[in-house]
Amino acid sequence: MSVHKLLLAALLAAAVVTGPASAQDPLSVVDLNSPEMSQAEMTRADVEKILNAATAEKPADFTAKRLSGLDLSGLDFSKAILRSARLNNCKLVGAKFVEAVLDQAWLLKADLTGADMRRAHMFQGQFRGAKLDGADLSGARVASDLTKTSLKGAKFVGADLGADMRNQSMGLMRGILKSADLEGADFTNANLSRVDLEFSSLKGADLSGANMMSAQLGGADLTGATVKGTNFNKADVTSATLKELVNVEKSNLENAMNLGSAYRD
């Protein structure tokens, strides 16, 4: 099996799929130290050349390209196709990915601080350990693994991280933000249905109008979060910290599951 097919197979069995035995962790079957995953086949100059040659009819295409370890800060990848691209440990500070396709892309431990990722499509991507502080993912489709990412002050306004219950041919695809740092993040009107937020920090986050139906919030810290109009129907808040919530009376927190085990005022 080719490396590309191996990566695809790993992603299809990833943590974005739930169910019995849930899935094999893709990181357990891929050698992250291999040249395929850790070394670049292009230089920054090569990347810039492709970006500069892109047109509306023919966007820049980096499908399955190996770009790991490069400093690509400030580059504009808007509408570019980065499907299955490897950008592990890349420096992408302030880079633009507006409406870019990042399906099945690998960005492990990448630095995306302040990146503009509005309306990007991120399906089955691997962002574990990445830094996205202050990044703007408003309107983005994020059904990817962001376990242990830093997303302080990130914007998810109107973003869709929820499970698509109409398309389950490959399992339940949804955002995974387990143990993520989401302090001060803005999830206004975001879809977080069935999203895994276990043990994440949502301190001071704005969840106004967010749909958190059936979300997994076990052990999460929502201290000081704004929850005006937030839908907590069937959300699992086992051992979650729900103190100093703002506008809690305008949410349906009482419909959450295991509320009795949560830490409250």
PAZAPA-4460 file (N, C-alpha, C; in steps of 0.05 Angstrom, whole numbers, plus 32768, in hexadecimal, padded with zeros to 4 digits):
% residues 265
    n_x    n_y    n_z   ca_x   ca_y   ca_z    c_x    c_y    c_z   seq   type   mol
   8011   7FE8   8000   8000   8000   8000   8012   8019   8000     1      M     A
   800B   802C   7FEF   801B   8045   7FEE   8018   8055   8008     2      S     A
   802B   8067   800D   802A   8077   8025   8011   8088   8025     3      V     A
   8009   8093   800E   7FF1   80A3   800C   7FD9   8093   8013     4      H     A
   7FD7   807A   8009   7FC0   8069   800F   7FC0   8061   802C     5      K     A
   7FD8   805D   8038   7FDA   8057   8054   7FCF   806D   8065     6      L     A
   7FD7   8086   805E   7FCE   809D   806D   7FAF   80A0   806B     7      L     A
   7FA5   809B   8053   7F88   809D   804F   7F79   8088   8060     8      L     A
   7F84   806F   8060   7F78   805A   806F   7F79   8060   808D     9      A     A
   7F8F   806C   8096   7F91   8074   80B2   7F7C   8088   80BA    10      A     A
   7F78   809C   80A8   7F65   80B1   80AE   7F49   80A6   80AF    11      L     A
   7F43   8093   809D   7F28   8087   809D   7F22   8078   80B6    12      L     A
   7F37   8070   80C5   7F34   8062   80DE   7F3A   8074   80F6    13      A     A
   7F3A   808E   80F1   7F43   80A1   8106   7F2F   80A6   811C    14      A     A
   7F38   80B8   812E   7F27   80BE   8145   7F0F   80CF   813D    15      A     A
   7F0D   80D8   8124   7EF5   80E6   811C   7EDE   80D2   8117    16      V     A
   7EE4   80B8   8119   7ED0   80A3   8116   7ECA   8098   8131    17      V     A
   7EB1   8096   8138   7EAA   808B   8152   7E9C   8070   814E    18      T     A
   7E9B   8062   8164   7E8E   8048   8163   7E9E   8034   8173    19      G     A
   7E96   801B   8173   7EA4   8007   8182   7EC1   8005   8179    20      P     A
   7ED4   8003   818B   7EF0   8002   8186   7EFA   801A   8178    21      A     A
   7EE9   802D   8175   7EEC   8046   8167   7F03   8049   8157    22      S     A
   7F08   803C   814C   7F1B   8045   813B   7F37   8045   8144    23      A     A
   7F47   803D   8131   7F64   803C   8136   7F6E   8058   8134    24      Q     A
   7F80   805E   8146   7F8C   8079   8146   7F9E   807A   812E    25      D     A
   7F9A   808D   811B   7FAB   808F   8103   7FC8   8093   810A    26      P     A
   7FCE   80A0   8121   7FE9   80A6   8128   7FF8   808D   8131    27      L     A
   7FE9   8077   8136   7FF5   805E   813F   7FFE   804D   8128    28      S     A
   7FF5   8054   8110   7FFC   8043   80F8   800D   8053   80E4    29      V     A
   8014   806C   80EB   8024   807C   80D9   803D   8084   80E7    30      V     A
   8054   8081   80D9   806E   8089   80E5   8072   80A7   80E0    31      D     A
   806E   80B6   80F6   806F   80D3   80F4   808C   80DE   80EF    32      L     A
   809F   80CC   80F3   80BB   80D4   80EE   80C5   80CD   80D2    33      N     A
   80B4   80C1   80C3   80BB   80B9   80A8   80BD   80D2   8096    34      S     A
   80CE   80D1   8081   80D0   80E8   806F   80B5   80F1   8064    35      P     A
   80A3   80DE   8060   8089   80E4   8055   8079   80F6   8067    36      E     A
   807E   80F4   8081   806E   8104   8094   807E   811B   80A0    37      M     A
   8098   811B   809F   80A8   812F   80AE   80B9   8141   809C    38      S     A
   80BC   813A   8082   80CE   8149   8071   80BF   8155   805A    39      Q     A
   80C8   816C   8051   80BB   817A   803A   80C8   8172   8020    40      A     A
   80B7   8171   800B   80C1   816C   7FF0   80C2   8186   7FE0    41      E     A
   80BB   819C   7FED   80BB   81B6   7FE0   80C7   81CB   7FF2    42      M     A
   80CE   81E2   7FE7   80D7   81F8   7FF7   80C1   820D   7FF9    43      T     A
   80C5   8221   800A   80B2   8237   800B   80AF   8244   7FF0    44      R     A
   80C6   8248   7FE2   80C5   8254   7FC8   80B4   8244   7FB4    45      A     A
   80B6   822A   7FB6   80A6   8218   7FA4   8088   821D   7FAA    46      D     A
   8082   821E   7FC4   8066   8222   7FCC   805B   823D   7FC2    47      V     A
   806B   8252   7FC5   8063   826C   7FBC   805F   826D   7F9E    48      E     A
   806F   825E   7F8F   806C   825E   7F72   8051   8252   7F6A    49      K     A
   804A   823C   7F78   8030   8230   7F72   8019   8242   7F79    50      I     A
   801B   824F   7F90   8006   8261   7F99   8003   8279   7F86    51      L     A
   8019   8283   7F7D   8018   829B   7F6B   800D   8294   7F50    52      N     A
   800F   827A   7F48   8005   8272   7F2E   7FE8   826A   7F2E    53      A     A
   7FDC   8269   7F46   7FC0   8260   7F49   7FAD   8275   7F3E    54      A     A
   7F96   826B   7F34   7F81   827C   7F29   7F66   8272   7F36    55      T     A
   7F52   8282   7F31   7F37   827A   7F3C   7F2E   8260   7F30    56      A     A
   7F35   825C   7F16   7F2D   8244   7F08   7F3E   822C   7F10    57      E     A
   7F57   8231   7F17   7F6A   821C   7F1D   7F79   8224   7F37    58      K     A
   7F6D   821E   7F4E   7F7A   8225   7F68   7F93   8215   7F6D    59      P     A
   7FA4   821F   7F7E   7FBD   8211   7F85   7FB6   81F5   7F90    60      A     A
   7FC5   81E1   7F86   7FBF   81C6   7F8E   7FD8   81B9   7F9B    61      D     A
   7FD5   81B3   7FB5   7FEB   81A7   7FC4   7FE3   818B   7FCE    62      F     A
   7FD1   817E   7FBF   7FC7   8164   7FC7   7FDE   8150   7FCD    63      T     A
   7FDF   8146   7FE5   7FF2   8132   7FEE   800F   813C   7FEE    64      A     A
   8013   8156   7FEC   802F   8160   7FEC   803A   815F   8008    65      K     A
   8055   815C   8009   8063   815B   8023   8070   8176   8028    66      R     A
   8065   8184   803C   806E   819F   8042   8076   81A1   805F    67      L     A
   8079   818B   806D   807E   818B   808A   8098   819A   8090    68      S     A
   8096   81AA   80A6   80AD   81B8   80B0   80B3   81D3   80A4    69      G     A
   80A5   81DA   808F   80AA   81F3   8081   809F   820B   8090    70      L     A
   80AB   8222   808D   80A0   823B   8097   8091   8248   8080    71      D     A
   8076   8246   8082   8064   8251   806D   8053   8267   8079    72      L     A
   805D   8274   808D   804F   828A   809A   8047   82A0   8087    73      S     A
   802F   82AA   8089   8026   82C0   807A   801D   82BA   805D    74      G     A
   8020   82A1   8054   8019   829B   8039   7FFA   8299   8036    75      L     A
   7FF0   829D   801E   7FD4   829D   8019   7FCC   8283   800A    76      D     A
   7FC0   8270   8019   7FB7   8257   800D   7F99   8258   8008    77      F     A
   7F8D   826F   8007   7F70   8271   8003   7F67   8261   7FEB    78      S     A
   7F53   8250   7FEF   7F47   823F   7FDA   7F5A   822A   7FCF    79      K     A
   7F72   8228   7FDB   7F85   8213   7FD2   7F7B   81F7   7FDB    80      A     A
   7F84   81E3   7FCC   7F7D   81C8   7FD2   7F95   81BB   7FE0    81      I     A
   7F91   81B4   7FF9   7FA6   81A8   8009   7F9E   818C   8013    82      L     A
   7F8E   817F   8004   7F84   8165   800B   7F9B   8151   800F    83      R     A
   7F9C   8145   8027   7FB0   8131   802E   7FCC   813C   802F    84      S     A
   7FCF   8156   802F   7FEA   8162   8030   7FF5   815E   804C    85      A     A
   8010   815D   804E   801D   815A   8068   802B   8174   806F    86      R     A
   8021   8181   8084   802B   819A   808E   8032   8198   80AB    87      L     A
   803B   8181   80B3   8043   817D   80CF   805A   8190   80D7    88      N     A
   8057   819B   80EF   806C   81AD   80FA   8071   81C5   80E8    89      N     A
   805F   81CC   80D7   8062   81E4   80C6   805C   81FE   80D6    90      C     A
   806A   8213   80CF   8064   822D   80DA   8052   823C   80C6    91      K     A
   803A   8241   80CF   8025   824D   80BD   8019   8265   80CA    92      L     A
   8028   8273   80DA   801E   828A   80E8   8013   829F   80D5    93      V     A
   7FFA   82A7   80DA   7FED   82BB   80C9   7FE7   82B3   80AD    94      G     A
   7FEA   8299   80A7   7FE4   8290   808C   7FC6   8291   8087    95      A     A
   7FBE   8292   806D   7FA2   8293   8066   7F9A   8279   8059    96      K     A
   7F84   826E   8063   7F79   8255   8057   7F5B   8259   8052    97      F     A
   7F53   8271   804A   7F37   8277   8046   7F2C   8265   8030    98      V     A
   7F17   8255   8036   7F0A   8243   8024   7F1D   822E   8019    99      E     A
   7F33   8229   8027   7F46   8214   801E   7F3B   81F8   8025   100      A     A
   7F44   81E4   8016   7F3C   81C9   801B   7F53   81BA   802A   101      V     A
   7F4E   81B3   8043   7F62   81A6   8054   7F59   818A   805C   102      L     A
   7F49   817E   804B   7F3F   8163   8051   7F56   814F   8053   103      D     A
   7F56   813F   8069   7F6A   812A   806D   7F87   8135   806E   104      Q     A
   7F8A   814F   8073   7FA5   815B   8075   7FB0   8155   8091   105      A     A
   7FCB   8155   8092   7FD9   8150   80AB   7FE7   816A   80B3   106      W     A
   7FE0   8175   80CA   7FEC   818D   80D5   7FF3   818A   80F2   107      L     A
   7FFF   8173   80F8   8007   816D   8114   801B   8181   811E   108      L     A
   8015   818D   8134   8027   81A1   8141   802E   81B9   812F   109      K     A
   801D   81BF   811C   8021   81D6   810B   801A   81EF   811B   110      A     A
   8027   8205   8114   8022   821F   8121   8011   8230   810E   111      D     A
   7FF7   8231   8114   7FE4   8240   8104   7FDA   8259   8113   112      L     A
   7FEA   8264   8124   7FE3   827B   8134   7FD9   8292   8122   113      T     A
   7FC1   829C   8127   7FB6   82B2   8118   7FAF   82AB   80FB   114      G     A
   7FAD   8292   80F4   7FA7   828A   80D9   7F8A   8291   80D2   115      A     A
   7F85   8298   80B9   7F6A   829E   80AF   7F60   8285   80A1   116      D     A
   7F4E   8276   80AE   7F44   825D   80A3   7F26   825E   809F   117      M     A
   7F1C   8276   809A   7EFF   8279   8096   7EF5   8268   807F   118      R     A
   7EDF   825A   8084   7ED1   8249   8071   7EE3   8233   8065   119      R     A
   7EF9   822D   8073   7F0A   8216   8069   7EFB   81FC   806D   120      A     A
   7F02   81E8   805E   7EF6   81CE   8060   7F0B   81BB   806B   121      H     A
   7F06   81B1   8084   7F1A   81A1   8092   7F0D   8187   809B   122      M     A
   7F0D   8174   8089   7EFF   815A   808D   7F15   8145   8091   123      F     A
   7F14   8138   80A9   7F26   8122   80B0   7F43   812C   80B1   124      Q     A
   7F48   8145   80B7   7F63   814F   80BA   7F6F   8148   80D5   125      G     A
   7F89   8148   80D7   7F97   8142   80F0   7FA6   815B   80F9   126      Q     A
   7F9C   8168   810E   7FA8   8181   8119   7FB2   817D   8135   127      F     A
   7FB6   8165   813E   7FBD   8161   815A   7FD6   8171   8162   128      R     A
   7FD4   817E   8179   7FEB   818D   8183   7FF1   81A6   8174   129      G     A
   7FE0   81AE   8161   7FE4   81C7   8152   7FDD   81DF   8163   130      A     A
   7FE8   81F6   815A   7FE2   820F   8168   7FD3   8221   8155   131      K     A
   7FBA   8228   815D   7FA9   8238   814D   7F9E   8250   815E   132      L     A
   7FAE   825A   8170   7FA6   8271   8180   7F9F   8289   816E   133      D     A
   7F87   8294   8172   7F7E   82AB   8163   7F77   82A5   8146   134      G     A
   7F76   828C   813F   7F6F   8285   8123   7F51   828A   811F   135      A     A
   7F4A   8290   8106   7F2E   8295   80FF   7F23   827E   80EE   136      D     A
   7F12   826E   80FA   7F06   8257   80EB   7EE8   825C   80E8   137      L     A
   7EE0   8274   80E7   7EC4   827B   80E4   7EB9   826F   80CA   138      S     A
   7EA2   8261   80CC   7E96   8255   80B4   7EA4   823D   80AA   139      G     A
   7EB8   8233   80B7   7EC7   821C   80AE   7EB8   8202   80B4   140      A     A
   7EBE   81EE   80A4   7EB4   81D3   80AA   7ECB   81C3   80B6   141      R     A
   7EC8   81BD   80D0   7EDF   81B1   80DE   7ED7   8195   80EA   142      V     A
   7EDA   8181   80DA   7ED6   8165   80E3   7EF1   8158   80E4   143      A     A
   7F02   8162   80F6   7F1E   815A   80F7   7F26   8155   8114   144      S     A
   7F3E   814A   8118   7F48   8144   8132   7F5A   815B   813B   145      D     A
   7F50   816A   814F   7F60   8180   815B   7F66   817B   8178   146      L     A
   7F6B   8162   817E   7F72   815A   819A   7F8B   8169   81A3   147      T     A
   7F89   8174   81BB   7F9F   8182   81C8   7FAA   8199   81B8   148      K     A
   7F99   81A6   81A8   7FA1   81BE   819A   7F9D   81D6   81AC   149      T     A
   7FAC   81EC   81A6   7FA8   8205   81B4   7F99   8218   81A2   150      S     A
   7F81   8220   81AA   7F6F   8230   819B   7F65   8248   81AB   151      L     A
   7F77   8253   81BB   7F70   826A   81CB   7F67   8281   81BA   152      K     A
   7F4F   828C   81C0   7F45   82A3   81B1   7F3E   829D   8194   153      G     A
   7F3D   8284   818C   7F36   827E   8170   7F19   8284   816B   154      A     A
   7F12   8289   8152   7EF6   828F   814A   7EEB   8278   813A   155      K     A
   7ED4   826F   8144   7EC5   8259   8136   7EA8   8263   8130   156      F     A
   7EA5   827D   812B   7E8A   8288   8128   7E7D   827A   8110   157      V     A
   7E66   826E   8115   7E57   8261   8100   7E65   8248   80F4   158      G     A
   7E7A   823F   8101   7E88   8228   80F6   7E79   820E   80FC   159      A     A
   7E7E   81FA   80EC   7E70   81E0   80EF   7E84   81CB   80F6   160      D     A
   7E84   81C3   8110   7E95   81AE   8119   7E85   8195   8120   161      L     A
   7E6B   8196   811B   7E5A   8181   8124   7E59   8169   8112   162      G     A
   7E4D   8154   811C   7E4A   813B   810D   7E35   813E   80F7   163      A     A
   7E3B   8132   80E1   7E28   8131   80CB   7E18   8117   80CC   164      D     A
   7E01   8118   80D8   7DF1   80FF   80DC   7DE6   80F4   80C2   165      M     A
   7DE8   8103   80AC   7DDD   80FA   8093   7DF2   80EA   8083   166      R     A
   7E0B   80ED   808B   7E21   80DF   807C   7E33   80D0   8090   167      N     A
   7E2D   80B7   8094   7E3C   80A7   80A7   7E48   808E   809A   168      Q     A
   7E4C   808F   8080   7E57   8078   8072   7E73   8071   807C   169      S     A
   7E81   8084   8087   7E9C   807F   8092   7E9D   8083   80B0   170      M     A
   7E85   8082   80BC   7E84   8086   80D9   7E7B   80A2   80DF   171      G     A
   7E7B   80A9   80F9   7E72   80C3   8102   7E89   80D7   8100   172      L     A
   7E88   80E9   80ED   7E9D   80FD   80EA   7E95   8117   80F8   173      M     A
   7EA7   8120   8109   7EA1   8139   8119   7EBC   8144   8123   174      R     A
   7EBB   815B   812F   7ED3   8167   813A   7EDB   815A   8153   175      G     A
   7EF5   8155   8156   7F00   814A   816F   7F13   815F   817B   176      I     A
   7F0B   816B   8192   7F1A   817F   819F   7F20   8177   81BC   177      L     A
   7F26   815E   81C0   7F2B   8154   81DA   7F44   8161   81E6   178      K     A
   7F43   816A   81FF   7F59   8176   820D   7F64   818F   81FE   179      S     A
   7F54   819C   81EE   7F5D   81B4   81E0   7F5A   81CC   81F2   180      A     A
   7F6B   81E0   81ED   7F69   81FA   81FC   7F5A   820E   81EB   181      D     A
   7F41   8212   81F3   7F2E   8223   81E4   7F27   823C   81F4   182      L     A
   7F38   8244   8206   7F33   825A   8217   7F2E   8274   8207   183      E     A
   7F17   8280   820C   7F10   8299   81FE   7F08   8296   81E1   184      G     A
   7F04   827D   81D8   7EFD   8278   81BC   7EE0   8281   81B7   185      A     A
   7ED9   8288   819F   7EBF   8292   8198   7EB0   827D   8186   186      D     A
   7E9D   8270   8192   7E8D   825C   8184   7E70   8266   817E   187      F     A
   7E6D   8280   817C   7E52   828B   8177   7E45   827D   815F   188      T     A
   7E2D   8272   8164   7E1D   8265   814F   7E2B   824E   8141   189      N     A
   7E3F   8242   814E   7E4D   822B   8143   7E3D   8211   8147   190      A     A
   7E41   81FE   8136   7E35   81E3   8139   7E4A   81D1   8146   191      N     A
   7E45   81CA   815F   7E57   81B8   816F   7E48   819E   8176   192      L     A
   7E34   8197   8166   7E25   817F   816C   7E37   8166   816B   193      S     A
   7E37   8157   8181   7E46   813E   8184   7E64   8142   8183   194      R     A
   7E6D   815A   8185   7E8A   815F   8185   7E97   8156   819F   195      V     A
   7EAF   814B   819D   7EBD   8141   81B5   7ECE   8158   81C1   196      D     A
   7EC5   8162   81D8   7ED3   8178   81E6   7EDB   816F   8202   197      L     A
   7EDF   8155   8205   7EE6   814B   8220   7F00   8157   822A   198      E     A
   7F00   815F   8242   7F18   816A   8250   7F23   8183   8242   199      F     A
   7F14   8190   8232   7F1D   81A9   8225   7F18   81C1   8237   200      S     A
   7F27   81D6   8232   7F23   81EF   8242   7F13   8203   8230   201      S     A
   7EFC   8209   823A   7EEA   821C   822C   7EE6   8235   823E   202      L     A
   7EFA   823B   824F   7EF8   8251   8261   7EF3   826B   8251   203      K     A
   7EDE   827A   8259   7ED9   8293   824C   7ED1   8292   822F   204      G     A
   7ECC   827A   8225   7EC4   8277   8209   7EA8   8282   8205   205      A     A
   7EA2   828B   81EC   7E87   8294   81E5   7E79   827E   81D6   206      D     A
   7E65   8272   81E3   7E56   825C   81D7   7E3A   8266   81D0   207      L     A
   7E36   8280   81CD   7E1B   828B   81C7   7E10   827E   81AE   208      S     A
   7DF8   8273   81B1   7DEA   8268   819A   7DF6   824F   818E   209      G     A
   7E0A   8244   819C   7E17   822C   8192   7E05   8213   8196   210      A     A
   7E06   8201   8183   7DF8   81E8   8186   7E0B   81D2   8191   211      N     A
   7E07   81CB   81AB   7E19   81B8   81B8   7E09   819E   81BE   212      M     A
   7DF5   8199   81AF   7DE4   8181   81B3   7DF5   8168   81B1   213      M     A
   7DF4   8158   81C6   7E02   813E   81C7   7E21   8141   81C6   214      S     A
   7E2B   8159   81CC   7E48   815D   81CD   7E53   814F   81E5   215      A     A
   7E6C   8147   81E3   7E7A   813A   81FA   7E8B   814F   8209   216      Q     A
   7E82   8156   8221   7E8E   816B   8230   7E99   8160   824B   217      L     A
   7E9C   8147   824D   7EA6   813B   8266   7EC1   8146   826E   218      G     A
   7EC2   8150   8286   7EDB   815B   8290   7EE4   8176   8285   219      G     A
   7ED3   8182   8274   7EDA   819C   8268   7ED6   81B2   827C   220      A     A
   7EE5   81C8   8278   7EE3   81DF   828A   7ED6   81F7   827B   221      D     A
   7EBD   81FD   8282   7EAE   8213   8275   7EAC   822B   8287   222      L     A
   7EBE   822E   829A   7EBD   8245   82AC   7EBB   825F   829E   223      T     A
   7EA7   826F   82A4   7EA4   828A   8298   7E9B   828A   827B   224      G     A
   7E94   8274   8270   7E8B   8273   8254   7E6F   8280   8251   225      A     A
   7E6B   828D   823A   7E51   8299   8234   7E40   8284   8226   226      T     A
   7E28   827F   8230   7E18   8269   8225   7DFC   8273   821E   227      V     A
   7DF9   828C   8216   7DDF   8296   820E   7DD5   8288   81F5   228      K     A
   7DBE   827B   81F8   7DB2   826D   81E2   7DC0   8253   81DA   229      G     A
   7DD3   8249   81EB   7DE1   8231   81E4   7DD0   8218   81E8   230      T     A
   7DD1   8206   81D5   7DC1   81EE   81D7   7DD1   81D7   81E3   231      N     A
   7DCB   81D0   81FC   7DD9   81BA   820A   7DCA   81A0   820A   232      F     A
   7DB5   819E   81F9   7DA4   8186   81FA   7DB5   816D   81F6   233      N     A
   7DB4   815B   820A   7DC1   8141   820A   7DE0   8143   820A   234      K     A
   7DEB   815B   820E   7E08   815E   8211   7E11   8150   822A   235      A     A
   7E27   8141   822A   7E31   8133   8241   7E45   8145   8250   236      D     A
   7E3D   814E   8268   7E4D   8161   8278   7E58   8153   8291   237      V     A
   7E5D   8139   828F   7E68   812A   82A6   7E81   8137   82B0   238      T     A
   7E81   813F   82CA   7E99   814B   82D7   7EA3   8164   82CA   239      S     A
   7E92   8171   82BA   7E9A   818B   82AD   7E98   81A1   82C2   240      A     A
   7EA9   81B6   82BE   7EA7   81CE   82CF   7E96   81E2   82C2   241      T     A
   7E7F   81E9   82CF   7E6B   81FB   82C3   7E66   8212   82D6   242      L     A
   7E7B   821F   82DE   7E7A   8235   82F1   7E7B   8250   82E3   243      K     A
   7E6D   8264   82EF   7E6D   8280   82E6   7E64   8282   82C8   244      E     A
   7E52   8271   82C0   7E49   8272   82A4   7E39   828C   82A0   245      L     A
   7E3C   8298   8289   7E2F   82B1   8283   7E16   82AB   8273   246      V     A
   7DFF   82B7   827B   7DE5   82B3   826E   7DDC   8296   826E   247      N     A
   7DE4   8287   8283   7DDC   826B   8285   7DBE   8268   8285   248      V     A
   7DB0   827C   828F   7D93   827B   8290   7D86   827C   8275   249      E     A
   7D96   8284   8261   7D8B   8286   8246   7D95   826E   8235   250      K     A
   7D9E   8259   8242   7DA6   8240   8234   7D94   822A   823E   251      S     A
   7D97   8212   8233   7D87   81FC   823E   7D9A   81E7   824B   252      N     A
   7DAC   81F2   825B   7DC0   81E1   8269   7DB2   81CA   8278   253      L     A
   7D9A   81CF   8282   7D8C   81BA   8292   7D87   81A1   8281   254      E     A
   7D89   81A3   8267   7D84   818C   8256   7D9E   817C   8251   255      N     A
   7DB4   8184   825D   7DCD   8175   8259   7DCC   815B   8269   256      A     A
   7DDC   8149   8261   7DDE   812F   826F   7DF3   812F   8285   257      M     A
   7DED   8121   829B   7E00   811E   82B1   7E07   8139   82BE   258      N     A
   7DF3   814B   82BE   7DF8   8166   82C9   7DFE   8164   82E7   259      L     A
   7DF3   8150   82F4   7DF8   814E   8311   7E15   8149   8319   260      G     A
   7E25   813F   8306   7E41   813A   830C   7E53   8152   8305   261      S     A
   7E48   8166   82F9   7E57   817E   82F1   7E5D   8190   8309   262      A     A
   7E72   819F   8307   7E7A   81B2   831C   7E6D   81CD   8315   263      Y     A
   7E5A   81D5   8326   7E4B   81ED   8321   7E4D   8201   8339   264      R     A
   7E44   821A   8334   7E43   822E   8349   7E30   8226   835F   265      D     A
***
